[in-house]
Amino acid sequence: MGMRKLATAVSLALGAAMWGAAAQAKELLGQPTPGGIGLQPAGSEFKEAAHFFHDGILMPIITAICVLVLGLLIWVVVRFNKRANPTPARWSHNTAIEVLWTVVPVLILMFIAIYSFRLLFQFHDLPKPDVVVKVTGYQWYWGYEYPDHGVDEITSTLLPKEEAEAKGEPYLLGVDNPMVVPVGKNVRVVVTGQDVIHAFGVPAFGFVVDAVPGRVNEIGFKADRVGKYYGNCRELCGVDHAYMPIQINVVTQAEFDAWVAAQGGSTPAVGGAPAAAAQGATGTVVSAGDATVPAPAAAGAAVQAPAPATKAPPAGKTEQPGPAGATPAPKAQ
């Protein structure tokens, strides 16, 4: 019993040391934290549910099992070695123990399954979307289209290192044209692939969706705070797999409407009447992500912006810039 207590104390001390070191690293929203331990801070209610499942259900069970097994190993090594136990026992089976180590794991798995299926159903039963974004994976960049808002596909490619540093974006995560969505709105992401299988994943929102050519998958999220959220392709898709990051800029509704207008789109009708575009005072500026849009001259006037020239990638294009900072793929400004 003394050795079991010692093993438990050692395990708890090691765990406390690890978590103490991690606590010194300030967690970054929407991106990895250097020296951090654990999941990224949640940016949506779905990720909050995933945090609870991981931190409140899985980690205590895993920790308890590891401590128990470590204690048993130490106890067996100390109590039943040749020096402490020169005359070994002759029995080889214990029915009670065998039943116990069969039934207990089954009960543990059944307990985990309750919360696991609840989380799966939460991700599956998506609410009615306020914004729909079609995401297409290419070798090696992403295309974003807003069909309900009349925004044609915008290509999103990796920023070269010098440009990323100049814009204050994390290298290998920052892009030239991020996806822009409004805060507090249900966003439906429809994902497909053009050439090979990719995977669209944003850790802060708690999802990874395969982008399969000829097939459409979907996921949804509702960002609960304004900010920039980063991800990347999660499927090995070719030589430049590491250089097709994802950036989602979550902005206010007014900034989103202004960004849509700047892309030549419009806010879809709500209740049979067109929704007003972003409004502001004379001379003010509304910002959405990396795009800065002049506000209308008079209050109540809709933002008018010419449709941008969206360039499609050239036919037969198969390569995108790697870390060397070569010319990025064609994109919509």
N, C-alpha and C positions, 0 to 999 in steps of 0.2 A: 504493500500500500504506500509505503514511503517513496519508492521509486516512481510510482504512478503520479504522485503529487509533484515530484521533482520534474518529471517529463512535462506535465501540464504547465508548471511555472516557466520552464524554459521556452516552451512553444508560445505562451502568452507574451513573454518578454521579447522574443524575436518579432512577433507580430506588431507589438507596440512600437518597437524601434523602426520597423519598416513604415508604418503609418505615420509615425512622428516625422520621419524624413520627408514623406510625401506632403505632409501638411505645410511644410515650409515653402513649397512651391505653389504660388498663387495660380489657381486654375484659370485657364483662358476659355472664354466662351466661343464655341463653334470651331475650335481647333485643338490639336494636341498640346498638352502642357509639358514642357521639358522637365524631366524628373518626377512627373506625376504618376500616381498609382490609382487605378480604378477607371470607371467610365467617365467620358466627357460630361460636363455639366449639361443638364437637360434643357432643350430649347422648345419642347412641346410636351403636351400631356401624355402622348404615347411613350416618349422617352422617360417621363416620370414613372409611368407604370413599369417600364423595363428596369429602371433603377430599383424600384421596390422589389421586383422579382429577384434581381441579382443580389442586392445588398441585404434584403430582409428575409429572403427564403433560401437562396442557394448558398450564400457565404456562411451563414451560421451552421447549416448542415454539413458543408464541406469541412469547415474548421473543426467541428465536433468529431467527425469521422477521422480526420487526420490526427487530432490529439489522442483519440482513443487508440488508434492503431499504433501510433508512436509509443504510447504508454505500455501497450501490450508487448511490443517488441522489446522494449528496454527491460520490462519485467521478466520476460522469457529468457533473455540473454543473461541477466543477473541471477535469476532464481534457479534456472535449469541448466547452467553450464556444468562441465564435467567436474570442476573443483567443488562447486556448491552442492551438486547432486550426483555423487559418484555411482549410485545405484539407480539406474533409470527404471521408470514404471513399465509394466508389461502390457498395460491395456492400450488399445489403439483407436477406440471409438467412444464417443459420448453422445448419446441420442439427444439429450436436452440441448446441448450446445449446437449440434448440427441443425436441429429444428429452429433454434433461435437465430442462427446466422443465415437461414433461408427466409424466415418470415419477416424479420426486421427490415432487411433491404427492400422487400416487396412493399411493406407499409410505407417506407420512406419514399419510394418511387411513386406510389399512389398519391401521397401528400403533395409531392412536387407537381404531379400531373394536373392536379386541380388548378393550381395557379398558372401553370404553363398553358393549358388550354384556354383559361380565361384571358390571358394576354394575347394568344393567337386570335381569339374571336374578336378582341378589341381592335386589332389591326385589320381584321377581315371585314368587319361591319363598318364600312366607312360612311360618314354622314354626307349629305348632299353638298357638292362642292360649290364654293363661291368663285373659284378660279381654277381653270383647267390648263395644264401645261403638258404639251407633248414633247417628250425627250427622246432623241434619237442618238444612239452611239455610233460613232465612225472611228476608223483608224486614222488619227488618234485624237479625236476632239468630240465635243458634244454639240448637238443642235437643239435649240429651244423654240417652240412654236406655241402661240396662244390662240387657239382657234376661235374661242368665244369673244376675244377682243380684237380679232382681225389683224394680229401681229404675225407676219410671216416668220419663217425659221431664221433664227439668229445663231451664228456659229460662235462657239466659246472655246478659246484655245489658251494654252499655257502662256503666261507672261515670261519673257526672258528675264534673267536674273537682274540685270541693270534696271530694267523698267519696273520690275516688282519692287526693288529697293526704293526707287524714286517715288512710287505710289504708296509705299508703306504696307505693301501686301507681303504675306509670307511666301517665299520662293517655293515652287513646286505645288503650291495650293492656290495662289492668286491667278485670275484669268482676266482676259481683256473685256469680255462681255458676260457678266454674271447673270444668272437667273434672278429676276426681281419679283417678289411676291409681297402682298400686304400683310401686316401683322394682325393677328386675331381672326383671320379668315381661313375657312376650310379650303385647302389646296389639294386638288387631285392631280397626281403625276402619272401620266400614261407613258410607258417606257417600251421602246422597241430598239432593234439594231439594224444597221444597214448592210454590214459586211460579215462580221464575226460576232460571237457572243461577248458582250460587255456586261458590266454590272454597275448600276447607279446607286451609290451608297453615301449617306450623310450621317455620321455617328451621332451628332447632337440631336437629330430627329428620330434616331433609333430604327432606321430602315436600310435594307440593301435589296435592290430589285434587279433581277436579271434582264438584260436588254438582248433579246433573241431575235435574229432576223426572221421575218415572216410571222412573228407572234407578238401580241400586245399584252403586257403585264401592267398592273397599276397598284399604286399605294397612295396614301393621303397623309397629310399632317396639318397642324395648325400651330404656327409659331406664336409663342406667348410673349416675345420681346423683340424689339428692333435690334438688328445687328447683322454681322456677316458670319455665315456658317459654311464650313469647308468640308469637302469629302473628296473621293477619287474613285476611279474605276476599280472594282473589286474582283474582276475576272481577268485571268491572264489572257490578253487579247493580241499580243504581238510584241515586237521589239521596243515600241514606245509606249507600252502599257503604263509605265510609271509617270508618263508625262501628259495625262489627260485628266487633270483635276476638275473638281466641281466647286463652284462658289454660288451660294444663294444669299442674296441681299434682301433682308426683311426690312421693309420701310413702312411708313404710315400710308393710309389709304390715299391721302392727297398726293403724296409723292409717287405712289404707284400709278394713279390716274395720269399724272403729268408725264411719267415715263412712257406709259402706253400711248399717249398722244404724240410724244416725240418719235415713237416708232411707227407712226402712221396708223395706229389703231384707234379704237374708241371703247368706252365703257359700255358693256351690253345693257340692253333695256331691262329695267326692273319694274314689275307691276304694270307693264304696258307703256311706260313712259321712259324715254332715254334718261339714264343717270347722268348727273352733271359731272363734267370733267373737273380736273383740279382747278381751284380758283385761288386767287391771291391778290394782294394790293399791287398798284402800279409800281413797276421797277423792282419788285422782289424777285427772288430766285428760289425755285423749288428743286431740290436735289433728290435723285433716286439712284442709289448705288454710285456708279462712276459717271452717270449722265447728269448734266446740269441743264435745266430747262427754264427759259425765261417765263415768268408768270404772265397772265393776260393783262392788258392795259387797264381794264376796268373790272371792278368786282362783279362777279356773277357771269362774266364772259367765259366761255369754254376755251381751253388751251387749243390753239391752232398751230400745228407744226407740219411741215411738209413731210411726206412719206420718205423715209431714208432709202437710199439705194442699197438693197441687200444683195450681196454677192454670193452666189452659190460656189462651192468648191469646184474647181475644174474637173472635167471628166477624167476618170482614171487615176485620180489622186489617191495615193496609198500611204504617204508618209507625212508626218507632222514634225515640227521642230522638237529636238531633244534638249538636253540641258545646255548645249553649247550656245543657245540664243539665236538660232537661225531665224529667218523671216517666218512669222507665224502664218497659219492658214488664213485664207480669205475670210472676212467677217463682216457683220453688219455694224455700221457705226450708229 
